[in-house]
Amino acid sequence: MIDTPGIRELGLWDAREGIDDTFSDITELFDNCKYSNCTHTTEPGCAVKKAIENMTISSERWKLYCQLRNENEWGKNKAVNICKQKLRNKISRT
Ligand SMILES: [Zn+2]
């Protein structure tokens, strides 16, 4: 369904634009979040969480996006680490 071509090469990228462009299906969802400062972790009305629940985007893909963004600019953002942990738990349970 949703493919992630050349994902290994992404590890070499450090441009936020490159990541957001590659994951445009995810970043477009951010506009639909209820809160403009949504961290996409625990907020009610989060479009990302909804999309994962609806299988519009896979949790694996979201996790990957979090990882890449985390490595680039969200390194100090605890919310993303929480997000990664939650998804890791979710995946290990399935
Ligand atoms: Zn959100």
PDB file of the backbone (N, CA, C, O) and the ligand in Angstrom, with CONECT records:
HET     ZN  A 101       1
ATOM      1  N   MET A   1       0.856  -1.196   0.000  1.00  0.00           N
ATOM      2  CA  MET A   1       0.000   0.000   0.000  1.00  0.00           C
ATOM      3  C   MET A   1       0.896   1.252   0.000  1.00  0.00           C
ATOM      4  O   MET A   1       1.148   1.849  -1.047  1.00  0.00           O
ATOM      5  N   ILE A   2       1.362   1.629   1.175  1.00  0.00           N
ATOM      6  CA  ILE A   2       2.278   2.764   1.236  1.00  0.00           C
ATOM      7  C   ILE A   2       3.707   2.238   1.272  1.00  0.00           C
ATOM      8  O   ILE A   2       4.102   1.536   2.202  1.00  0.00           O
ATOM      9  N   ASP A   3       4.457   2.580   0.267  1.00  0.00           N
ATOM     10  CA  ASP A   3       5.823   2.117   0.202  1.00  0.00           C
ATOM     11  C   ASP A   3       6.750   3.216   0.720  1.00  0.00           C
ATOM     12  O   ASP A   3       6.413   4.399   0.679  1.00  0.00           O
ATOM     13  N   THR A   4       7.898   2.814   1.199  1.00  0.00           N
ATOM     14  CA  THR A   4       8.891   3.788   1.638  1.00  0.00           C
ATOM     15  C   THR A   4      10.186   3.533   0.886  1.00  0.00           C
ATOM     16  O   THR A   4      11.123   2.932   1.413  1.00  0.00           O
ATOM     17  N   PRO A   5      10.221   4.001  -0.351  1.00  0.00           N
ATOM     18  CA  PRO A   5      11.392   3.717  -1.193  1.00  0.00           C
ATOM     19  C   PRO A   5      12.644   4.423  -0.689  1.00  0.00           C
ATOM     20  O   PRO A   5      12.600   5.565  -0.230  1.00  0.00           O
ATOM     21  N   GLY A   6      13.751   3.712  -0.790  1.00  0.00           N
ATOM     22  CA  GLY A   6      15.042   4.311  -0.460  1.00  0.00           C
ATOM     23  C   GLY A   6      15.148   4.765   0.972  1.00  0.00           C
ATOM     24  O   GLY A   6      15.768   5.786   1.270  1.00  0.00           O
ATOM     25  N   ILE A   7      14.540   4.001   1.861  1.00  0.00           N
ATOM     26  CA  ILE A   7      14.464   4.457   3.243  1.00  0.00           C
ATOM     27  C   ILE A   7      15.840   4.450   3.907  1.00  0.00           C
ATOM     28  O   ILE A   7      16.097   5.241   4.815  1.00  0.00           O
ATOM     29  N   ARG A   8      16.701   3.583   3.469  1.00  0.00           N
ATOM     30  CA  ARG A   8      18.033   3.553   4.063  1.00  0.00           C
ATOM     31  C   ARG A   8      18.814   4.817   3.723  1.00  0.00           C
ATOM     32  O   ARG A   8      19.590   5.328   4.530  1.00  0.00           O
ATOM     33  N   GLU A   9      18.592   5.297   2.529  1.00  0.00           N
ATOM     34  CA  GLU A   9      19.267   6.523   2.127  1.00  0.00           C
ATOM     35  C   GLU A   9      18.832   7.703   2.986  1.00  0.00           C
ATOM     36  O   GLU A   9      19.588   8.651   3.199  1.00  0.00           O
ATOM     37  N   LEU A  10      17.586   7.623   3.479  1.00  0.00           N
ATOM     38  CA  LEU A  10      17.063   8.711   4.290  1.00  0.00           C
ATOM     39  C   LEU A  10      17.916   8.950   5.529  1.00  0.00           C
ATOM     40  O   LEU A  10      18.006  10.070   6.031  1.00  0.00           O
ATOM     41  N   GLY A  11      18.533   7.888   6.007  1.00  0.00           N
ATOM     42  CA  GLY A  11      19.358   8.020   7.188  1.00  0.00           C
ATOM     43  C   GLY A  11      20.502   8.997   6.994  1.00  0.00           C
ATOM     44  O   GLY A  11      21.056   9.526   7.959  1.00  0.00           O
ATOM     45  N   LEU A  12      20.845   9.227   5.756  1.00  0.00           N
ATOM     46  CA  LEU A  12      21.950  10.127   5.465  1.00  0.00           C
ATOM     47  C   LEU A  12      21.489  11.578   5.373  1.00  0.00           C
ATOM     48  O   LEU A  12      22.297  12.507   5.360  1.00  0.00           O
ATOM     49  N   TRP A  13      20.185  11.747   5.310  1.00  0.00           N
ATOM     50  CA  TRP A  13      19.669  13.097   5.132  1.00  0.00           C
ATOM     51  C   TRP A  13      19.699  13.845   6.458  1.00  0.00           C
ATOM     52  O   TRP A  13      19.511  13.257   7.523  1.00  0.00           O
ATOM     53  N   ASP A  14      19.936  15.130   6.377  1.00  0.00           N
ATOM     54  CA  ASP A  14      19.757  15.929   7.572  1.00  0.00           C
ATOM     55  C   ASP A  14      18.884  17.144   7.276  1.00  0.00           C
ATOM     56  O   ASP A  14      18.802  18.074   8.078  1.00  0.00           O
ATOM     57  N   ALA A  15      18.242  17.123   6.127  1.00  0.00           N
ATOM     58  CA  ALA A  15      17.386  18.246   5.767  1.00  0.00           C
ATOM     59  C   ALA A  15      15.941  17.958   6.175  1.00  0.00           C
ATOM     60  O   ALA A  15      15.341  16.972   5.748  1.00  0.00           O
ATOM     61  N   ARG A  16      15.414  18.823   6.992  1.00  0.00           N
ATOM     62  CA  ARG A  16      14.034  18.664   7.424  1.00  0.00           C
ATOM     63  C   ARG A  16      13.085  18.648   6.234  1.00  0.00           C
ATOM     64  O   ARG A  16      12.107  17.900   6.212  1.00  0.00           O
ATOM     65  N   GLU A  17      13.386  19.480   5.249  1.00  0.00           N
ATOM     66  CA  GLU A  17      12.513  19.561   4.076  1.00  0.00           C
ATOM     67  C   GLU A  17      12.461  18.226   3.339  1.00  0.00           C
ATOM     68  O   GLU A  17      11.414  17.822   2.834  1.00  0.00           O
ATOM     69  N   GLY A  18      13.600  17.551   3.287  1.00  0.00           N
ATOM     70  CA  GLY A  18      13.653  16.268   2.599  1.00  0.00           C
ATOM     71  C   GLY A  18      12.771  15.242   3.273  1.00  0.00           C
ATOM     72  O   GLY A  18      12.091  14.458   2.612  1.00  0.00           O
ATOM     73  N   ILE A  19      12.787  15.254   4.598  1.00  0.00           N
ATOM     74  CA  ILE A  19      11.969  14.306   5.351  1.00  0.00           C
ATOM     75  C   ILE A  19      10.490  14.649   5.185  1.00  0.00           C
ATOM     76  O   ILE A  19       9.663  13.782   4.900  1.00  0.00           O
ATOM     77  N   ASP A  20      10.180  15.916   5.368  1.00  0.00           N
ATOM     78  CA  ASP A  20       8.777  16.315   5.271  1.00  0.00           C
ATOM     79  C   ASP A  20       8.229  16.073   3.872  1.00  0.00           C
ATOM     80  O   ASP A  20       7.048  15.771   3.702  1.00  0.00           O
ATOM     81  N   ASP A  21       9.084  16.206   2.883  1.00  0.00           N
ATOM     82  CA  ASP A  21       8.666  15.970   1.512  1.00  0.00           C
ATOM     83  C   ASP A  21       8.389  14.485   1.300  1.00  0.00           C
ATOM     84  O   ASP A  21       7.398  14.112   0.673  1.00  0.00           O
ATOM     85  N   THR A  22       9.261  13.658   1.819  1.00  0.00           N
ATOM     86  CA  THR A  22       9.111  12.210   1.679  1.00  0.00           C
ATOM     87  C   THR A  22       7.880  11.710   2.420  1.00  0.00           C
ATOM     88  O   THR A  22       7.196  10.790   1.970  1.00  0.00           O
ATOM     89  N   PHE A  23       7.613  12.325   3.553  1.00  0.00           N
ATOM     90  CA  PHE A  23       6.475  11.909   4.374  1.00  0.00           C
ATOM     91  C   PHE A  23       5.329  12.914   4.268  1.00  0.00           C
ATOM     92  O   PHE A  23       4.648  13.201   5.252  1.00  0.00           O
ATOM     93  N   SER A  24       5.130  13.436   3.080  1.00  0.00           N
ATOM     94  CA  SER A  24       4.115  14.481   2.904  1.00  0.00           C
ATOM     95  C   SER A  24       2.723  13.987   3.272  1.00  0.00           C
ATOM     96  O   SER A  24       1.862  14.769   3.676  1.00  0.00           O
ATOM     97  N   ASP A  25       2.507  12.654   3.125  1.00  0.00           N
ATOM     98  CA  ASP A  25       1.191  12.118   3.503  1.00  0.00           C
ATOM     99  C   ASP A  25       0.966  12.277   5.006  1.00  0.00           C
ATOM    100  O   ASP A  25      -0.170  12.399   5.463  1.00  0.00           O
ATOM    101  N   ILE A  26       2.056  12.273   5.764  1.00  0.00           N
ATOM    102  CA  ILE A  26       1.945  12.455   7.210  1.00  0.00           C
ATOM    103  C   ILE A  26       1.892  13.944   7.556  1.00  0.00           C
ATOM    104  O   ILE A  26       1.039  14.375   8.331  1.00  0.00           O
ATOM    105  N   THR A  27       2.787  14.709   6.989  1.00  0.00           N
ATOM    106  CA  THR A  27       2.859  16.123   7.371  1.00  0.00           C
ATOM    107  C   THR A  27       1.590  16.881   6.969  1.00  0.00           C
ATOM    108  O   THR A  27       1.219  17.873   7.595  1.00  0.00           O
ATOM    109  N   GLU A  28       0.936  16.392   5.915  1.00  0.00           N
ATOM    110  CA  GLU A  28      -0.325  17.026   5.528  1.00  0.00           C
ATOM    111  C   GLU A  28      -1.383  16.854   6.609  1.00  0.00           C
ATOM    112  O   GLU A  28      -2.282  17.682   6.757  1.00  0.00           O
ATOM    113  N   LEU A  29      -1.262  15.771   7.358  1.00  0.00           N
ATOM    114  CA  LEU A  29      -2.239  15.512   8.425  1.00  0.00           C
ATOM    115  C   LEU A  29      -2.135  16.536   9.544  1.00  0.00           C
ATOM    116  O   LEU A  29      -3.119  16.820  10.226  1.00  0.00           O
ATOM    117  N   PHE A  30      -0.942  17.089   9.731  1.00  0.00           N
ATOM    118  CA  PHE A  30      -0.724  18.015  10.845  1.00  0.00           C
ATOM    119  C   PHE A  30      -1.699  19.193  10.784  1.00  0.00           C
ATOM    120  O   PHE A  30      -2.112  19.726  11.814  1.00  0.00           O
ATOM    121  N   ASP A  31      -2.056  19.587   9.565  1.00  0.00           N
ATOM    122  CA  ASP A  31      -2.983  20.709   9.403  1.00  0.00           C
ATOM    123  C   ASP A  31      -4.366  20.377   9.927  1.00  0.00           C
ATOM    124  O   ASP A  31      -5.147  21.270  10.257  1.00  0.00           O
ATOM    125  N   ASN A  32      -4.667  19.084  10.001  1.00  0.00           N
ATOM    126  CA  ASN A  32      -6.004  18.671  10.423  1.00  0.00           C
ATOM    127  C   ASN A  32      -6.098  18.437  11.930  1.00  0.00           C
ATOM    128  O   ASN A  32      -7.180  18.170  12.453  1.00  0.00           O
ATOM    129  N   CYS A  33      -4.972  18.536  12.621  1.00  0.00           N
ATOM    130  CA  CYS A  33      -4.995  18.358  14.074  1.00  0.00           C
ATOM    131  C   CYS A  33      -5.802  19.478  14.708  1.00  0.00           C
ATOM    132  O   CYS A  33      -5.828  20.612  14.228  1.00  0.00           O
ATOM    133  N   LYS A  34      -6.459  19.120  15.802  1.00  0.00           N
ATOM    134  CA  LYS A  34      -7.309  20.078  16.491  1.00  0.00           C
ATOM    135  C   LYS A  34      -6.506  21.261  17.012  1.00  0.00           C
ATOM    136  O   LYS A  34      -6.959  22.405  16.961  1.00  0.00           O
ATOM    137  N   TYR A  35      -5.310  20.973  17.511  1.00  0.00           N
ATOM    138  CA  TYR A  35      -4.477  22.027  18.073  1.00  0.00           C
ATOM    139  C   TYR A  35      -3.276  22.272  17.172  1.00  0.00           C
ATOM    140  O   TYR A  35      -2.630  21.340  16.693  1.00  0.00           O
ATOM    141  N   SER A  36      -2.997  23.548  16.956  1.00  0.00           N
ATOM    142  CA  SER A  36      -1.901  23.885  16.052  1.00  0.00           C
ATOM    143  C   SER A  36      -0.547  23.510  16.652  1.00  0.00           C
ATOM    144  O   SER A  36       0.430  23.325  15.926  1.00  0.00           O
ATOM    145  N   ASN A  37      -0.495  23.400  17.980  1.00  0.00           N
ATOM    146  CA  ASN A  37       0.768  23.007  18.619  1.00  0.00           C
ATOM    147  C   ASN A  37       0.771  21.529  19.006  1.00  0.00           C
ATOM    148  O   ASN A  37       1.473  21.114  19.928  1.00  0.00           O
ATOM    149  N   CYS A  38      -0.013  20.757  18.294  1.00  0.00           N
ATOM    150  CA  CYS A  38      -0.164  19.329  18.582  1.00  0.00           C
ATOM    151  C   CYS A  38       1.183  18.612  18.497  1.00  0.00           C
ATOM    152  O   CYS A  38       1.943  18.806  17.548  1.00  0.00           O
ATOM    153  N   THR A  39       1.467  17.787  19.499  1.00  0.00           N
ATOM    154  CA  THR A  39       2.697  17.000  19.456  1.00  0.00           C
ATOM    155  C   THR A  39       2.433  15.604  18.890  1.00  0.00           C
ATOM    156  O   THR A  39       3.351  14.793  18.767  1.00  0.00           O
ATOM    157  N   HIS A  40       1.157  15.329  18.543  1.00  0.00           N
ATOM    158  CA  HIS A  40       0.756  14.060  17.915  1.00  0.00           C
ATOM    159  C   HIS A  40       1.055  12.872  18.827  1.00  0.00           C
ATOM    160  O   HIS A  40       1.426  11.796  18.358  1.00  0.00           O
ATOM    161  N   THR A  41       0.892  13.074  20.114  1.00  0.00           N
ATOM    162  CA  THR A  41       1.137  11.980  21.046  1.00  0.00           C
ATOM    163  C   THR A  41      -0.137  11.633  21.819  1.00  0.00           C
ATOM    164  O   THR A  41      -0.669  10.530  21.694  1.00  0.00           O
ATOM    165  N   THR A  42      -0.620  12.596  22.626  1.00  0.00           N
ATOM    166  CA  THR A  42      -1.765  12.282  23.477  1.00  0.00           C
ATOM    167  C   THR A  42      -2.942  13.228  23.260  1.00  0.00           C
ATOM    168  O   THR A  42      -3.982  13.083  23.903  1.00  0.00           O
ATOM    169  N   GLU A  43      -2.782  14.197  22.356  1.00  0.00           N
ATOM    170  CA  GLU A  43      -3.820  15.201  22.180  1.00  0.00           C
ATOM    171  C   GLU A  43      -5.120  14.604  21.640  1.00  0.00           C
ATOM    172  O   GLU A  43      -5.091  13.771  20.734  1.00  0.00           O
ATOM    173  N   PRO A  44      -6.262  15.027  22.193  1.00  0.00           N
ATOM    174  CA  PRO A  44      -7.527  14.659  21.561  1.00  0.00           C
ATOM    175  C   PRO A  44      -7.679  15.409  20.240  1.00  0.00           C
ATOM    176  O   PRO A  44      -7.273  16.565  20.121  1.00  0.00           O
ATOM    177  N   GLY A  45      -8.255  14.755  19.274  1.00  0.00           N
ATOM    178  CA  GLY A  45      -8.458  15.408  17.988  1.00  0.00           C
ATOM    179  C   GLY A  45      -7.203  15.466  17.141  1.00  0.00           C
ATOM    180  O   GLY A  45      -7.103  16.268  16.213  1.00  0.00           O
ATOM    181  N   CYS A  46      -6.245  14.609  17.465  1.00  0.00           N
ATOM    182  CA  CYS A  46      -5.011  14.578  16.671  1.00  0.00           C
ATOM    183  C   CYS A  46      -5.267  13.798  15.376  1.00  0.00           C
ATOM    184  O   CYS A  46      -5.692  12.643  15.408  1.00  0.00           O
ATOM    185  N   ALA A  47      -5.007  14.433  14.261  1.00  0.00           N
ATOM    186  CA  ALA A  47      -5.270  13.806  12.962  1.00  0.00           C
ATOM    187  C   ALA A  47      -4.320  12.644  12.694  1.00  0.00           C
ATOM    188  O   ALA A  47      -4.668  11.705  11.979  1.00  0.00           O
ATOM    189  N   VAL A  48      -3.134  12.709  13.263  1.00  0.00           N
ATOM    190  CA  VAL A  48      -2.163  11.634  13.042  1.00  0.00           C
ATOM    191  C   VAL A  48      -2.614  10.368  13.759  1.00  0.00           C
ATOM    192  O   VAL A  48      -2.619   9.278  13.187  1.00  0.00           O
ATOM    193  N   LYS A  49      -2.996  10.536  15.030  1.00  0.00           N
ATOM    194  CA  LYS A  49      -3.469   9.381  15.784  1.00  0.00           C
ATOM    195  C   LYS A  49      -4.674   8.740  15.096  1.00  0.00           C
ATOM    196  O   LYS A  49      -4.792   7.518  15.010  1.00  0.00           O
ATOM    197  N   LYS A  50      -5.562   9.607  14.612  1.00  0.00           N
ATOM    198  CA  LYS A  50      -6.755   9.127  13.923  1.00  0.00           C
ATOM    199  C   LYS A  50      -6.373   8.345  12.663  1.00  0.00           C
ATOM    200  O   LYS A  50      -6.927   7.281  12.383  1.00  0.00           O
ATOM    201  N   ALA A  51      -5.435   8.883  11.925  1.00  0.00           N
ATOM    202  CA  ALA A  51      -5.006   8.232  10.679  1.00  0.00           C
ATOM    203  C   ALA A  51      -4.361   6.880  10.965  1.00  0.00           C
ATOM    204  O   ALA A  51      -4.523   5.934  10.194  1.00  0.00           O
ATOM    205  N   ILE A  52      -3.635   6.793  12.068  1.00  0.00           N
ATOM    206  CA  ILE A  52      -3.026   5.507  12.436  1.00  0.00           C
ATOM    207  C   ILE A  52      -4.112   4.517  12.833  1.00  0.00           C
ATOM    208  O   ILE A  52      -4.066   3.344  12.461  1.00  0.00           O
ATOM    209  N   GLU A  53      -5.096   5.008  13.598  1.00  0.00           N
ATOM    210  CA  GLU A  53      -6.197   4.141  14.005  1.00  0.00           C
ATOM    211  C   GLU A  53      -6.988   3.652  12.796  1.00  0.00           C
ATOM    212  O   GLU A  53      -7.420   2.501  12.742  1.00  0.00           O
ATOM    213  N   ASN A  54      -7.165   4.546  11.832  1.00  0.00           N
ATOM    214  CA  ASN A  54      -7.921   4.203  10.625  1.00  0.00           C
ATOM    215  C   ASN A  54      -7.069   3.457   9.597  1.00  0.00           C
ATOM    216  O   ASN A  54      -7.554   3.099   8.524  1.00  0.00           O
ATOM    217  N   MET A  55      -5.808   3.228   9.927  1.00  0.00           N
ATOM    218  CA  MET A  55      -4.855   2.579   9.039  1.00  0.00           C
ATOM    219  C   MET A  55      -4.615   3.389   7.767  1.00  0.00           C
ATOM    220  O   MET A  55      -4.176   2.849   6.751  1.00  0.00           O
ATOM    221  N   THR A  56      -4.905   4.683   7.830  1.00  0.00           N
ATOM    222  CA  THR A  56      -4.589   5.538   6.689  1.00  0.00           C
ATOM    223  C   THR A  56      -3.077   5.637   6.519  1.00  0.00           C
ATOM    224  O   THR A  56      -2.554   5.602   5.405  1.00  0.00           O
ATOM    225  N   ILE A  57      -2.393   5.759   7.647  1.00  0.00           N
ATOM    226  CA  ILE A  57      -0.943   5.616   7.637  1.00  0.00           C
ATOM    227  C   ILE A  57      -0.594   4.500   8.615  1.00  0.00           C
ATOM    228  O   ILE A  57      -1.287   4.297   9.612  1.00  0.00           O
ATOM    229  N   SER A  58       0.465   3.793   8.327  1.00  0.00           N
ATOM    230  CA  SER A  58       0.866   2.707   9.218  1.00  0.00           C
ATOM    231  C   SER A  58       1.635   3.277  10.395  1.00  0.00           C
ATOM    232  O   SER A  58       2.333   4.283  10.271  1.00  0.00           O
ATOM    233  N   SER A  59       1.498   2.621  11.538  1.00  0.00           N
ATOM    234  CA  SER A  59       2.222   3.084  12.719  1.00  0.00           C
ATOM    235  C   SER A  59       3.723   2.962  12.507  1.00  0.00           C
ATOM    236  O   SER A  59       4.507   3.731  13.063  1.00  0.00           O
ATOM    237  N   GLU A  60       4.113   1.984  11.694  1.00  0.00           N
ATOM    238  CA  GLU A  60       5.533   1.830  11.371  1.00  0.00           C
ATOM    239  C   GLU A  60       6.064   3.070  10.652  1.00  0.00           C
ATOM    240  O   GLU A  60       7.163   3.556  10.920  1.00  0.00           O
ATOM    241  N   ARG A  61       5.235   3.557   9.728  1.00  0.00           N
ATOM    242  CA  ARG A  61       5.648   4.727   8.953  1.00  0.00           C
ATOM    243  C   ARG A  61       5.735   5.958   9.839  1.00  0.00           C
ATOM    244  O   ARG A  61       6.658   6.763   9.717  1.00  0.00           O
ATOM    245  N   TRP A  62       4.768   6.092  10.727  1.00  0.00           N
ATOM    246  CA  TRP A  62       4.779   7.213  11.659  1.00  0.00           C
ATOM    247  C   TRP A  62       6.001   7.137  12.569  1.00  0.00           C
ATOM    248  O   TRP A  62       6.650   8.146  12.848  1.00  0.00           O
ATOM    249  N   LYS A  63       6.298   5.941  13.018  1.00  0.00           N
ATOM    250  CA  LYS A  63       7.455   5.720  13.891  1.00  0.00           C
ATOM    251  C   LYS A  63       8.735   6.123  13.167  1.00  0.00           C
ATOM    252  O   LYS A  63       9.626   6.762  13.729  1.00  0.00           O
ATOM    253  N   LEU A  64       8.790   5.726  11.906  1.00  0.00           N
ATOM    254  CA  LEU A  64       9.961   6.048  11.107  1.00  0.00           C
ATOM    255  C   LEU A  64      10.098   7.561  10.937  1.00  0.00           C
ATOM    256  O   LEU A  64      11.192   8.117  11.029  1.00  0.00           O
ATOM    257  N   TYR A  65       8.977   8.202  10.691  1.00  0.00           N
ATOM    258  CA  TYR A  65       8.991   9.655  10.551  1.00  0.00           C
ATOM    259  C   TYR A  65       9.479  10.296  11.849  1.00  0.00           C
ATOM    260  O   TYR A  65      10.316  11.198  11.827  1.00  0.00           O
ATOM    261  N   CYS A  66       8.956   9.831  12.964  1.00  0.00           N
ATOM    262  CA  CYS A  66       9.381  10.350  14.276  1.00  0.00           C
ATOM    263  C   CYS A  66      10.878  10.169  14.464  1.00  0.00           C
ATOM    264  O   CYS A  66      11.580  11.073  14.918  1.00  0.00           O
ATOM    265  N   GLN A  67      11.350   8.990  14.106  1.00  0.00           N
ATOM    266  CA  GLN A  67      12.772   8.696  14.262  1.00  0.00           C
ATOM    267  C   GLN A  67      13.629   9.658  13.451  1.00  0.00           C
ATOM    268  O   GLN A  67      14.600  10.230  13.949  1.00  0.00           O
ATOM    269  N   LEU A  68      13.246   9.819  12.197  1.00  0.00           N
ATOM    270  CA  LEU A  68      14.044  10.666  11.318  1.00  0.00           C
ATOM    271  C   LEU A  68      14.011  12.107  11.783  1.00  0.00           C
ATOM    272  O   LEU A  68      15.036  12.789  11.800  1.00  0.00           O
ATOM    273  N   ARG A  69      12.829  12.567  12.161  1.00  0.00           N
ATOM    274  CA  ARG A  69      12.727  13.943  12.649  1.00  0.00           C
ATOM    275  C   ARG A  69      13.470  14.090  13.963  1.00  0.00           C
ATOM    276  O   ARG A  69      14.116  15.106  14.218  1.00  0.00           O
ATOM    277  N   ASN A  70      13.370  13.072  14.786  1.00  0.00           N
ATOM    278  CA  ASN A  70      14.040  13.105  16.081  1.00  0.00           C
ATOM    279  C   ASN A  70      15.546  13.213  15.894  1.00  0.00           C
ATOM    280  O   ASN A  70      16.223  13.961  16.600  1.00  0.00           O
ATOM    281  N   GLU A  71      16.055  12.454  14.934  1.00  0.00           N
ATOM    282  CA  GLU A  71      17.487  12.479  14.677  1.00  0.00           C
ATOM    283  C   GLU A  71      17.929  13.824  14.122  1.00  0.00           C
ATOM    284  O   GLU A  71      19.085  14.219  14.280  1.00  0.00           O
ATOM    285  N   ASN A  72      17.019  14.517  13.480  1.00  0.00           N
ATOM    286  CA  ASN A  72      17.403  15.757  12.841  1.00  0.00           C
ATOM    287  C   ASN A  72      17.218  16.988  13.717  1.00  0.00           C
ATOM    288  O   ASN A  72      18.167  17.741  13.937  1.00  0.00           O
ATOM    289  N   GLU A  73      16.021  17.195  14.210  1.00  0.00           N
ATOM    290  CA  GLU A  73      15.811  18.435  14.950  1.00  0.00           C
ATOM    291  C   GLU A  73      15.003  18.257  16.219  1.00  0.00           C
ATOM    292  O   GLU A  73      14.929  19.174  17.037  1.00  0.00           O
ATOM    293  N   TRP A  74      14.397  17.099  16.399  1.00  0.00           N
ATOM    294  CA  TRP A  74      13.560  16.909  17.567  1.00  0.00           C
ATOM    295  C   TRP A  74      14.322  16.179  18.666  1.00  0.00           C
ATOM    296  O   TRP A  74      13.717  15.635  19.590  1.00  0.00           O
ATOM    297  N   GLY A  75      15.627  16.168  18.568  1.00  0.00           N
ATOM    298  CA  GLY A  75      16.439  15.415  19.512  1.00  0.00           C
ATOM    299  C   GLY A  75      16.193  15.789  20.961  1.00  0.00           C
ATOM    300  O   GLY A  75      16.329  14.955  21.856  1.00  0.00           O
ATOM    301  N   LYS A  76      15.832  17.041  21.193  1.00  0.00           N
ATOM    302  CA  LYS A  76      15.616  17.486  22.565  1.00  0.00           C
ATOM    303  C   LYS A  76      14.141  17.511  22.922  1.00  0.00           C
ATOM    304  O   LYS A  76      13.763  17.946  24.009  1.00  0.00           O
ATOM    305  N   ASN A  77      13.324  17.050  22.015  1.00  0.00           N
ATOM    306  CA  ASN A  77      11.881  17.094  22.240  1.00  0.00           C
ATOM    307  C   ASN A  77      11.413  15.790  22.877  1.00  0.00           C
ATOM    308  O   ASN A  77      11.359  14.748  22.224  1.00  0.00           O
ATOM    309  N   LYS A  78      11.080  15.867  24.150  1.00  0.00           N
ATOM    310  CA  LYS A  78      10.694  14.655  24.869  1.00  0.00           C
ATOM    311  C   LYS A  78       9.410  14.050  24.306  1.00  0.00           C
ATOM    312  O   LYS A  78       9.213  12.836  24.362  1.00  0.00           O
ATOM    313  N   ALA A  79       8.551  14.886  23.772  1.00  0.00           N
ATOM    314  CA  ALA A  79       7.268  14.401  23.251  1.00  0.00           C
ATOM    315  C   ALA A  79       7.496  13.350  22.177  1.00  0.00           C
ATOM    316  O   ALA A  79       6.760  12.366  22.101  1.00  0.00           O
ATOM    317  N   VAL A  80       8.495  13.551  21.363  1.00  0.00           N
ATOM    318  CA  VAL A  80       8.758  12.600  20.286  1.00  0.00           C
ATOM    319  C   VAL A  80       9.292  11.293  20.854  1.00  0.00           C
ATOM    320  O   VAL A  80       8.978  10.213  20.353  1.00  0.00           O
ATOM    321  N   ASN A  81      10.097  11.399  21.898  1.00  0.00           N
ATOM    322  CA  ASN A  81      10.595  10.178  22.530  1.00  0.00           C
ATOM    323  C   ASN A  81       9.446   9.379  23.131  1.00  0.00           C
ATOM    324  O   ASN A  81       9.415   8.152  23.044  1.00  0.00           O
ATOM    325  N   ILE A  82       8.512  10.084  23.735  1.00  0.00           N
ATOM    326  CA  ILE A  82       7.334   9.418  24.283  1.00  0.00           C
ATOM    327  C   ILE A  82       6.561   8.754  23.149  1.00  0.00           C
ATOM    328  O   ILE A  82       6.116   7.612  23.260  1.00  0.00           O
ATOM    329  N   CYS A  83       6.417   9.490  22.068  1.00  0.00           N
ATOM    330  CA  CYS A  83       5.725   8.982  20.887  1.00  0.00           C
ATOM    331  C   CYS A  83       6.391   7.702  20.394  1.00  0.00           C
ATOM    332  O   CYS A  83       5.709   6.726  20.083  1.00  0.00           O
ATOM    333  N   LYS A  84       7.693   7.704  20.324  1.00  0.00           N
ATOM    334  CA  LYS A  84       8.431   6.532  19.852  1.00  0.00           C
ATOM    335  C   LYS A  84       8.234   5.351  20.793  1.00  0.00           C
ATOM    336  O   LYS A  84       8.043   4.215  20.358  1.00  0.00           O
ATOM    337  N   GLN A  85       8.285   5.638  22.085  1.00  0.00           N
ATOM    338  CA  GLN A  85       8.105   4.577  23.071  1.00  0.00           C
ATOM    339  C   GLN A  85       6.726   3.952  22.939  1.00  0.00           C
ATOM    340  O   GLN A  85       6.577   2.731  22.926  1.00  0.00           O
ATOM    341  N   LYS A  86       5.723   4.812  22.842  1.00  0.00           N
ATOM    342  CA  LYS A  86       4.356   4.320  22.755  1.00  0.00           C
ATOM    343  C   LYS A  86       4.171   3.432  21.536  1.00  0.00           C
ATOM    344  O   LYS A  86       3.541   2.377  21.607  1.00  0.00           O
ATOM    345  N   LEU A  87       4.722   3.871  20.431  1.00  0.00           N
ATOM    346  CA  LEU A  87       4.569   3.099  19.197  1.00  0.00           C
ATOM    347  C   LEU A  87       5.338   1.795  19.279  1.00  0.00           C
ATOM    348  O   LEU A  87       4.892   0.766  18.771  1.00  0.00           O
ATOM    349  N   ARG A  88       6.490   1.844  19.920  1.00  0.00           N
ATOM    350  CA  ARG A  88       7.286   0.640  20.068  1.00  0.00           C
ATOM    351  C   ARG A  88       6.498  -0.392  20.880  1.00  0.00           C
ATOM    352  O   ARG A  88       6.472  -1.577  20.547  1.00  0.00           O
ATOM    353  N   ASN A  89       5.856   0.084  21.953  1.00  0.00           N
ATOM    354  CA  ASN A  89       5.047  -0.808  22.773  1.00  0.00           C
ATOM    355  C   ASN A  89       3.886  -1.366  21.965  1.00  0.00           C
ATOM    356  O   ASN A  89       3.561  -2.550  22.051  1.00  0.00           O
ATOM    357  N   LYS A  90       3.274  -0.500  21.186  1.00  0.00           N
ATOM    358  CA  LYS A  90       2.119  -0.894  20.390  1.00  0.00           C
ATOM    359  C   LYS A  90       2.515  -1.970  19.382  1.00  0.00           C
ATOM    360  O   LYS A  90       1.794  -2.949  19.188  1.00  0.00           O
ATOM    361  N   ILE A  91       3.651  -1.780  18.755  1.00  0.00           N
ATOM    362  CA  ILE A  91       4.092  -2.717  17.725  1.00  0.00           C
ATOM    363  C   ILE A  91       4.487  -4.053  18.353  1.00  0.00           C
ATOM    364  O   ILE A  91       4.186  -5.118  17.813  1.00  0.00           O
ATOM    365  N   SER A  92       5.168  -3.982  19.504  1.00  0.00           N
ATOM    366  CA  SER A  92       5.641  -5.231  20.110  1.00  0.00           C
ATOM    367  C   SER A  92       4.475  -6.075  20.608  1.00  0.00           C
ATOM    368  O   SER A  92       4.603  -7.287  20.781  1.00  0.00           O
ATOM    369  N   ARG A  93       3.324  -5.416  20.841  1.00  0.00           N
ATOM    370  CA  ARG A  93       2.170  -6.154  21.319  1.00  0.00           C
ATOM    371  C   ARG A  93       1.429  -6.854  20.185  1.00  0.00           C
ATOM    372  O   ARG A  93       0.667  -7.790  20.426  1.00  0.00           O
ATOM    373  N   THR A  94       1.645  -6.413  18.972  1.00  0.00           N
ATOM    374  CA  THR A  94       0.898  -6.974  17.838  1.00  0.00           C
ATOM    375  C   THR A  94       1.713  -8.005  17.080  1.00  0.00           C
ATOM    376  O   THR A  94       1.232  -8.573  16.100  1.00  0.00           O
TER     377      THR A  94
HETATM  378 ZN    ZN A 101      -1.514  15.764  16.014  1.00  0.00          ZN2+
END
